[in-house]
Amino acid sequence: MALSEVRIEPSWKEALAEEFALPYFKQIKQFLVQQKKEGKTIFPPGNLLFNAFDTTPFRQVKVVILGQDPYHQPGQAMGLCFSVPRGIRTPASLVNIYKELHRDLGMPNPGHGDLTSWARQGVFLLNAMLTVEQGKAGAHSRIGWQRFTDAVIRKLSAEREGLVFLLWGNFAKSKAALIDPQKHTVLEAVHPSPLAGNKFQGCGHFSKTNEILIQQGQKPIDWTIPS
């Protein structure tokens, strides 16, 4: 695939140039084009496919939160893991994230699920799969996205230092093998999904992340989400 065809924030375009040139990435694009020709609805919309990358440039990443699959119902997916646009009901996992934010840091529930304010501060909200078919969770789990996002994690691990990776749930924890623990901090917890009960509560990842950033001489994340 020609690099000129990839619409993504310039620093990521440069960092991932080799990946975009590989045959599998062209195959991902061809698959998505074919799906649309068949009348299937793909989320997120094309202009938000690389939203996590566009909002958090490569050199500005401080924290990485890993999700698995985009939301698959209309209006939900916005290219940032766990996040939904304002006006869309806050998903159950994000409700539990907010509960832990309140327990850990006393943060109030903002009344919406848009996490763009985190992304703008260097919280890279990456889903392992960047697309999904409407109503079919995991439908695009085998089209090549994991190869791409694994390469993204490896690139961050290799070329950056002092990042904090928040791995929630077994799927995210499986990505720890891609991260150099000598250069970065990996914090693991149970997934915030209600299916895991309340085991996410008490992880303290938000305060721990800021403690680590401050120790490294970096500006902490303001986890408060504007209401």
Secondary structure, DSSP 4 states (H G I P E B T S, - for coil): --GGG--S-HHHHHHTHHHHTSHHHHHHHHHHHHHHHTT--EES-GGGTTHHHHHS-GGG--EEEEESS---STTT--SSTT---TTSPPPHHHHHHHHHHHHHH-PPP-SS---HHHHTTTEEEEESS--EETTBTTTTTTSSHHHHHHHHHHHHHHH--S-EEEEESHHHHGGGGGS-TTTSEEEEE--SSGGGTTTTTT--HHHHHHHHHHHTT-PPP------
